[in-house]
Amino acid sequence: MERANLDRRDLLRLLGASAGIAAGSAVIGGRTAAGQDATPTTERAGNLLIGKAQEAVGLDPALVTAASSFQIIAPVYEQLVAFDAENQPYPELAAEWESPDDTTFIFHLREGVTFHDGRPLTAADVKYSFDRILDPDLASPWLTQFEPIESIEVIDDRTVQLNLSQPYGPLLATLGANYAAIVPADEAIDLATTMVGTGPFALDTYTQDVETALHANPEYWDDGLPRLAELTYRIMPDEASRLAAIRTGEINLTSLANPTAVSLASREEGVQVVSQETTDYYLLGFNTQLAPLDDVRVRQAISLAVDRQALRDAVFFGEGSMTGPIVPTLGDWAVPVDQLPFATADPARAMELLTEAGLESGFELSIMASPLYPEFISIALVLQSQLQAAGITVVLDQVEWGTFIERWLDRNFTSFVSFNGSGNDPDRALYPAFYTGGSVNAFQFSDPEVDRLLDEARFTFDVEQRREVYHQIEELVAEAAPALFLSTRMAYFALGTNVQGFAPTPVDTWDTLKRMTLA
């Protein structure tokens, strides 16, 4: 066996890049689209077979939130910009961009880019894609991230201008996210059931709960890519079966969630194991509008009753990092966990807070979790054990993944275990989730001071100011405890020994597919 541990990189702040998009900046462009060295090849070969734990929960980039969906759409769709392993932006569908002032951004599209159905990419497609997200009737969960865009103008076929209501620090991070994918300006295309993008791979067939087949885009604009001829995703919910399929060559690549399976795979001959710490984090989220969780003292008591280090050791064998509202994989945007309020276990103080809240006899807490992610159940069971000592009886509410997503979207839960993506900017980690009315604020959390500070950090390009403000926000969110931030998520993958070039980053796992080969 081989085990390749990709060293954790502290991601550079996006606005290390936004110094390059400040008012009056020079045109940005000129880098290769891959953002990495790629060996050109004129011959594509091989069908990479990927064992996928769960089916996509939707295919429309503007609507999906599930990692299982982003895994499939990532090689099909592209954005105006992309980010490399050091979290620096580089041109993707936009060949270059410029900013004559703090609220005007002009993007010049690449020549010769076509959608998979043959139609050319134009600025009208960019406008259509972003206008969809901004349309309240679509109810995109990513509307919050696009709201600072006041209008989108088509200057000509290859030039689009974004007009902002005020300076927006996370602009490039937003435009580089999977949900900002550019789709054709064609209402007739049902993006819920098919995929038409500009990416390195195009859709062949999609059979719900069975298989999704993609083929290399023969007209792909980035010379020499992709290097594979085909990608095939096979739905295989059982992790042990997926690992066995790696050994036999039935599949070439799969993700692993269970630390026991990772340990087993590491000892297998003919199996590579790759691990990467991500900018995702595990959490116990609360519905702050339901009693008794509407009482901050109760949420704080739960936070103090949880020994995060013991949980991380039990569930993840000590891998990953302790985290607060901003993950340490985002570098010094994050406040060290030991400096955050209510983040260190203190069972005695937890009992005092419950008594103050009138719950000295304890209470029952329902935790929703899906067994599709085995670690969610493991986390819930450890929480069940730890909270029992504080008189809190945990009832585990196990539901299948589609039901979990539906209930999460409907805010139909008491609490839940899941993971959340932080993306490549702290705004992505905090604003949609904790701003009043934020598009993924399933916690229904609302705090005027947090809102004010989130706006202050969002609407400036000053890196130092943003960092200082985010540190204040982290402390306030940790104190209010709309969620318990448990640990960063480690991504584990099992690969056949014939798989070459798989190089996930903390932010993006699947961009690497277009550079991969099979020996």
SULFENVEN-V272319 format. One record per residue. N is the residue number from 1. RES is the residue in one small letter. SS is DSSP state (hx for helix, st for strand, lp for the rest). PHI is phi in radians with two decimals (999 if undefined). OMEGA is omega in whole degrees, 0 to 359 (999 if undefined). Layout:
N&RES&SS&PHI&OMEGA, N&RES&SS&PHI&OMEGA
This chain:
1&m&lp&999&174, 2&e&st&-2.22&174, 3&r&st&-2.22&180, 4&a&st&-1.89&178, 5&n&st&-1.66&177, 6&l&lp&-1.36&183, 7&d&lp&-1.03&176, 8&r&lp&-1.16&176, 9&r&lp&-1.80&171, 10&d&lp&-1.21&184, 11&l&lp&-1.13&174, 12&l&lp&-1.25&178, 13&r&lp&-1.08&178, 14&l&hx&-0.93&185, 15&l&hx&-1.44&158, 16&g&hx&-1.10&176, 17&a&hx&-1.49&186, 18&s&hx&-1.30&168, 19&a&hx&-1.07&179, 20&g&hx&-1.53&177, 21&i&hx&-2.13&177, 22&a&lp&-1.22&184, 23&a&lp&-0.97&176, 24&g&lp&1.33&183, 25&s&st&-1.23&176, 26&a&st&-1.24&176, 27&v&st&-1.08&177, 28&i&st&-1.78&179, 29&g&st&3.02&172, 30&g&lp&1.60&177, 31&r&lp&-1.49&174, 32&t&lp&-1.17&185, 33&a&lp&-1.11&183, 34&a&lp&-1.15&183, 35&g&lp&1.30&179, 36&q&lp&-2.53&176, 37&d&lp&-1.21&176, 38&a&lp&-2.33&179, 39&t&lp&-1.53&182, 40&p&lp&-1.07&175, 41&t&lp&-2.52&180, 42&t&lp&-1.67&183, 43&e&lp&-2.11&176, 44&r&lp&-1.68&184, 45&a&lp&-2.59&172, 46&g&lp&1.68&175, 47&n&st&-2.00&179, 48&l&st&-1.36&182, 49&l&st&-1.71&185, 50&i&st&-1.94&174, 51&g&st&-1.45&188, 52&k&st&-1.97&186, 53&a&lp&-1.20&184, 54&q&lp&-2.55&179, 55&e&lp&-1.26&175, 56&a&lp&-1.08&175, 57&v&lp&-1.82&184, 58&g&lp&1.74&182, 59&l&lp&-2.11&182, 60&d&lp&-1.35&184, 61&p&lp&-0.98&183, 62&a&lp&-1.33&185, 63&l&lp&-2.04&187, 64&v&lp&-1.37&174, 65&t&lp&-2.23&186, 66&a&lp&-1.43&177, 67&a&hx&-1.04&180, 68&s&hx&-1.13&176, 69&s&hx&-1.41&181, 70&f&hx&-1.06&180, 71&q&hx&-1.06&182, 72&i&hx&-1.46&185, 73&i&hx&-1.36&184, 74&a&lp&-0.98&180, 75&p&lp&-1.40&183, 76&v&lp&-1.70&185, 77&y&lp&-1.90&177, 78&e&lp&-2.39&181, 79&q&lp&-2.07&177, 80&l&lp&-1.10&181, 81&v&st&-2.27&175, 82&a&st&-2.35&182, 83&f&st&-2.25&181, 84&d&lp&-1.53&184, 85&a&lp&-1.13&177, 86&e&lp&-1.65&177, 87&n&lp&1.15&176, 88&q&lp&-1.81&183, 89&p&st&-1.32&173, 90&y&st&-2.48&184, 91&p&st&-1.16&171, 92&e&lp&-2.08&177, 93&l&lp&-1.31&172, 94&a&st&-1.55&179, 95&a&st&-1.25&179, 96&e&st&-2.85&178, 97&w&st&-2.60&181, 98&e&st&-2.56&182, 99&s&st&-2.41&180, 100&p&st&-1.18&175, 101&d&st&-2.71&187, 102&d&lp&-1.14&185, 103&t&lp&-2.13&179, 104&t&st&-2.25&180, 105&f&st&-2.29&184, 106&i&st&-1.98&182, 107&f&st&-1.98&179, 108&h&st&-1.84&186, 109&l&st&-1.36&175, 110&r&lp&-1.12&172, 111&e&lp&-1.45&172, 112&g&lp&1.37&179, 113&v&lp&-1.59&178, 114&t&st&-2.21&171, 115&f&lp&-1.32&183, 116&h&lp&-1.14&178, 117&d&lp&-1.58&174, 118&g&lp&1.73&182, 119&r&lp&-1.33&181, 120&p&st&-1.29&173, 121&l&lp&-1.27&177, 122&t&lp&-2.33&178, 123&a&hx&-1.08&178, 124&a&hx&-1.10&178, 125&d&hx&-1.19&178, 126&v&hx&-1.11&179, 127&k&hx&-1.04&180, 128&y&hx&-1.04&183, 129&s&hx&-1.08&182, 130&f&hx&-1.34&177, 131&d&hx&-1.10&177, 132&r&hx&-1.03&182, 133&i&hx&-1.12&181, 134&l&hx&-1.35&181, 135&d&lp&-1.33&181, 136&p&lp&-1.02&181, 137&d&lp&-1.17&177, 138&l&lp&-1.25&182, 139&a&lp&1.04&177, 140&s&lp&-1.17&176, 141&p&lp&-1.17&182, 142&w&lp&-1.85&179, 143&l&hx&-0.97&181, 144&t&hx&-0.95&183, 145&q&hx&-1.29&182, 146&f&hx&-1.78&185, 147&e&lp&-0.99&178, 148&p&lp&-1.18&176, 149&i&st&-1.43&185, 150&e&st&-1.40&179, 151&s&st&-2.78&180, 152&i&st&-2.23&182, 153&e&st&-1.99&171, 154&v&st&-1.55&180, 155&i&st&-1.42&172, 156&d&st&-2.73&186, 157&d&lp&-1.02&185, 158&r&lp&-2.02&182, 159&t&st&-2.34&179, 160&v&st&-2.27&182, 161&q&st&-2.07&175, 162&l&st&-1.77&178, 163&n&st&-1.88&184, 164&l&st&-1.70&177, 165&s&lp&-1.26&176, 166&q&lp&-2.88&180, 167&p&lp&-0.94&186, 168&y&lp&-2.26&185, 169&g&lp&-0.93&184, 170&p&lp&-1.48&186, 171&l&hx&-0.96&183, 172&l&hx&-1.14&177, 173&a&hx&-1.06&178, 174&t&hx&-1.17&183, 175&l&hx&-1.22&179, 176&g&lp&-1.65&182, 177&a&lp&-1.41&181, 178&n&hx&-1.01&182, 179&y&hx&-1.25&177, 180&a&hx&-1.62&181, 181&a&lp&-1.05&178, 182&i&lp&-1.58&181, 183&v&lp&-2.01&180, 184&p&lp&-1.16&178, 185&a&lp&-1.39&185, 186&d&lp&-2.56&181, 187&e&lp&-1.10&183, 188&a&lp&-1.26&180, 189&i&lp&-1.40&179, 190&d&lp&-1.54&184, 191&l&lp&-1.24&176, 192&a&lp&-1.39&186, 193&t&lp&-2.12&179, 194&t&lp&-2.50&180, 195&m&lp&-2.35&177, 196&v&lp&-2.32&182, 197&g&lp&-2.21&177, 198&t&lp&-2.01&191, 199&g&lp&-1.24&185, 200&p&lp&-1.19&179, 201&f&st&-2.25&181, 202&a&st&-2.06&182, 203&l&st&-1.27&169, 204&d&st&-1.70&182, 205&t&st&-2.43&177, 206&y&st&-2.32&178, 207&t&st&-1.98&185, 208&q&lp&-0.90&176, 209&d&lp&1.16&179, 210&v&lp&-2.19&189, 211&e&st&-2.80&171, 212&t&st&-2.18&182, 213&a&st&-2.00&177, 214&l&st&-2.12&174, 215&h&st&-2.17&180, 216&a&st&-1.06&178, 217&n&lp&-1.26&184, 218&p&lp&-1.18&181, 219&e&lp&-1.88&184, 220&y&lp&-1.09&190, 221&w&lp&-1.32&183, 222&d&lp&-1.60&187, 223&d&lp&-0.92&177, 224&g&lp&1.53&180, 225&l&lp&-2.17&355, 226&p&lp&-1.33&182, 227&r&lp&-1.70&174, 228&l&lp&-1.58&177, 229&a&lp&-1.52&185, 230&e&st&-2.58&169, 231&l&st&-2.23&176, 232&t&st&-2.28&177, 233&y&st&-1.75&177, 234&r&st&-1.98&180, 235&i&st&-1.35&182, 236&m&lp&-2.43&187, 237&p&lp&-1.09&185, 238&d&lp&-1.43&185, 239&e&hx&-1.15&179, 240&a&hx&-1.08&179, 241&s&hx&-1.17&178, 242&r&hx&-1.16&179, 243&l&hx&-1.13&176, 244&a&hx&-1.09&180, 245&a&hx&-1.20&173, 246&i&hx&-1.13&182, 247&r&hx&-1.08&184, 248&t&hx&-1.51&182, 249&g&lp&1.50&178, 250&e&lp&-1.14&171, 251&i&lp&-2.30&183, 252&n&lp&-1.89&187, 253&l&st&-2.67&173, 254&t&st&-2.71&174, 255&s&st&-1.64&178, 256&l&st&-2.17&179, 257&a&lp&-2.03&184, 258&n&lp&-1.38&180, 259&p&hx&-0.98&177, 260&t&hx&-1.13&178, 261&a&hx&-1.15&178, 262&v&hx&-1.10&179, 263&s&hx&-1.08&179, 264&l&hx&-1.11&181, 265&a&hx&-1.09&181, 266&s&hx&-1.12&181, 267&r&lp&-1.73&183, 268&e&lp&-1.44&171, 269&e&lp&-1.29&177, 270&g&lp&1.37&180, 271&v&st&-2.22&171, 272&q&st&-1.69&173, 273&v&st&-2.10&178, 274&v&st&-2.01&177, 275&s&st&-2.15&179, 276&q&st&-2.62&173, 277&e&st&-1.27&187, 278&t&st&-1.92&173, 279&t&st&-1.64&172, 280&d&st&-1.47&175, 281&y&st&-2.49&174, 282&y&st&-1.46&182, 283&l&st&-2.61&164, 284&l&st&-1.86&183, 285&g&st&-1.72&182, 286&f&st&-2.00&166, 287&n&lp&-1.48&188, 288&t&lp&-1.30&178, 289&q&lp&-1.69&181, 290&l&lp&-1.78&174, 291&a&lp&-1.25&1, 292&p&lp&-1.56&184, 293&l&lp&-1.29&175, 294&d&lp&-1.33&177, 295&d&lp&-1.68&184, 296&v&hx&-1.03&180, 297&r&hx&-1.12&179, 298&v&hx&-1.22&179, 299&r&hx&-1.13&178, 300&q&hx&-1.11&179, 301&a&hx&-1.10&178, 302&i&hx&-1.07&180, 303&s&hx&-1.05&181, 304&l&hx&-1.30&180, 305&a&hx&-1.44&184, 306&v&lp&-1.75&174, 307&d&lp&-1.65&186, 308&r&hx&-1.13&180, 309&q&hx&-1.12&179, 310&a&hx&-1.11&177, 311&l&hx&-1.11&180, 312&r&hx&-1.10&179, 313&d&hx&-1.14&184, 314&a&hx&-1.27&186, 315&v&hx&-1.58&189, 316&f&hx&-2.03&180, 317&f&lp&0.97&177, 318&g&lp&1.43&180, 319&e&lp&-1.48&188, 320&g&lp&1.45&183, 321&s&lp&-2.23&170, 322&m&lp&-1.09&185, 323&t&lp&-2.54&168, 324&g&lp&-1.88&181, 325&p&lp&-1.08&174, 326&i&lp&-2.01&186, 327&v&lp&-1.33&178, 328&p&hx&-1.14&176, 329&t&hx&-1.21&172, 330&l&hx&-1.64&174, 331&g&hx&1.26&188, 332&d&hx&-1.41&165, 333&w&hx&-1.15&188, 334&a&lp&-1.57&171, 335&v&lp&-1.45&176, 336&p&lp&-0.95&186, 337&v&hx&-1.01&183, 338&d&hx&-1.21&177, 339&q&hx&-1.75&182, 340&l&lp&-1.64&179, 341&p&lp&-1.22&175, 342&f&lp&1.08&181, 343&a&lp&-1.78&179, 344&t&lp&-1.87&185, 345&a&lp&-1.02&178, 346&d&lp&-2.64&185, 347&p&hx&-1.01&181, 348&a&hx&-1.11&179, 349&r&hx&-1.16&177, 350&a&hx&-1.03&179, 351&m&hx&-1.13&178, 352&e&hx&-1.08&181, 353&l&hx&-1.14&178, 354&l&hx&-1.12&177, 355&t&hx&-1.12&178, 356&e&hx&-1.05&181, 357&a&lp&-1.49&179, 358&g&lp&1.40&182, 359&l&lp&-2.08&182, 360&e&lp&-1.10&178, 361&s&lp&-1.58&180, 362&g&lp&1.50&179, 363&f&st&-2.80&181, 364&e&st&-1.77&181, 365&l&st&-2.12&176, 366&s&st&-1.53&177, 367&i&st&-2.04&177, 368&m&st&-1.47&178, 369&a&st&-2.69&179, 370&s&lp&-1.91&178, 371&p&lp&-1.21&176, 372&l&lp&-1.05&172, 373&y&lp&-1.86&185, 374&p&hx&-0.98&182, 375&e&hx&-1.19&177, 376&f&hx&-1.09&179, 377&i&hx&-1.17&179, 378&s&hx&-1.07&178, 379&i&hx&-1.05&182, 380&a&hx&-1.07&180, 381&l&hx&-1.21&176, 382&v&hx&-1.15&177, 383&l&hx&-1.06&179, 384&q&hx&-1.00&180, 385&s&hx&-1.19&183, 386&q&hx&-1.19&184, 387&l&hx&-1.30&178, 388&q&hx&-1.02&181, 389&a&lp&-1.14&178, 390&a&lp&-1.69&180, 391&g&lp&1.46&180, 392&i&st&-1.76&181, 393&t&st&-1.64&182, 394&v&st&-1.54&173, 395&v&st&-1.91&183, 396&l&st&-1.45&181, 397&d&st&-1.85&183, 398&q&st&-1.53&180, 399&v&lp&-2.38&177, 400&e&lp&-1.26&193, 401&w&hx&-1.09&179, 402&g&hx&-1.06&177, 403&t&hx&-1.15&178, 404&f&hx&-0.99&182, 405&i&hx&-1.06&180, 406&e&hx&-1.06&182, 407&r&hx&-1.22&177, 408&w&hx&-1.10&180, 409&l&hx&-1.14&180, 410&d&lp&-1.48&183, 411&r&lp&1.04&184, 412&n&lp&-1.74&180, 413&f&lp&-2.82&171, 414&t&lp&-1.61&173, 415&s&st&-2.63&182, 416&f&st&-2.65&171, 417&v&st&-1.93&178, 418&s&st&-2.82&168, 419&f&st&-2.24&181, 420&n&st&-2.16&178, 421&g&st&-1.58&178, 422&s&lp&-1.67&183, 423&g&lp&1.09&184, 424&n&lp&-2.05&179, 425&d&lp&-2.66&181, 426&p&hx&-1.07&177, 427&d&hx&-1.06&179, 428&r&hx&-1.08&181, 429&a&hx&-1.27&192, 430&l&hx&-1.96&190, 431&y&hx&-1.12&182, 432&p&hx&-1.11&187, 433&a&hx&-1.58&190, 434&f&hx&-2.18&174, 435&y&lp&-1.37&179, 436&t&lp&-0.96&181, 437&g&lp&1.33&179, 438&g&lp&-0.97&191, 439&s&lp&-1.15&174, 440&v&lp&-2.16&178, 441&n&lp&-1.43&179, 442&a&lp&-1.15&180, 443&f&lp&-1.25&186, 444&q&lp&0.97&181, 445&f&lp&-1.42&179, 446&s&lp&-2.59&179, 447&d&lp&-2.56&184, 448&p&hx&-0.99&181, 449&e&hx&-1.24&175, 450&v&hx&-1.08&178, 451&d&hx&-1.02&182, 452&r&hx&-1.06&182, 453&l&hx&-1.23&177, 454&l&hx&-1.08&176, 455&d&hx&-1.13&181, 456&e&hx&-1.06&181, 457&a&hx&-1.26&183, 458&r&hx&-1.29&191, 459&f&lp&-1.73&173, 460&t&lp&-2.71&174, 461&f&lp&-1.78&182, 462&d&lp&-1.36&186, 463&v&hx&-1.08&182, 464&e&hx&-1.11&178, 465&q&hx&-1.10&180, 466&r&hx&-1.06&182, 467&r&hx&-1.06&181, 468&e&hx&-1.06&181, 469&v&hx&-1.20&180, 470&y&hx&-1.11&176, 471&h&hx&-1.09&176, 472&q&hx&-1.13&181, 473&i&hx&-1.10&180, 474&e&hx&-1.01&180, 475&e&hx&-1.15&180, 476&l&hx&-1.17&180, 477&v&hx&-1.17&178, 478&a&hx&-1.08&180, 479&e&hx&-1.23&180, 480&a&hx&-1.33&174, 481&a&lp&0.92&170, 482&p&lp&-1.19&177, 483&a&st&-2.67&170, 484&l&st&-1.77&180, 485&f&st&-1.60&195, 486&l&st&-1.79&185, 487&s&st&-2.89&172, 488&t&st&-1.18&180, 489&r&st&-1.59&171, 490&m&st&-1.55&175, 491&a&st&-1.70&180, 492&y&st&-2.08&181, 493&f&st&-2.37&172, 494&a&st&-1.89&183, 495&l&st&-2.26&168, 496&g&st&-1.21&183, 497&t&lp&-1.22&178, 498&n&lp&-1.53&181, 499&v&st&-1.51&182, 500&q&st&-2.23&172, 501&g&lp&1.54&179, 502&f&lp&-1.39&186, 503&a&lp&-2.46&177, 504&p&lp&-1.18&176, 505&t&lp&-2.02&179, 506&p&lp&-1.01&184, 507&v&lp&-1.70&190, 508&d&lp&-2.28&179, 509&t&lp&-1.50&198, 510&w&lp&-1.83&174, 511&d&hx&-1.07&182, 512&t&hx&-1.16&185, 513&l&hx&-1.02&185, 514&k&hx&-1.27&180, 515&r&hx&-1.82&186, 516&m&lp&-1.43&176, 517&t&st&-2.40&172, 518&l&st&-2.02&181, 519&a&lp&-1.31&999
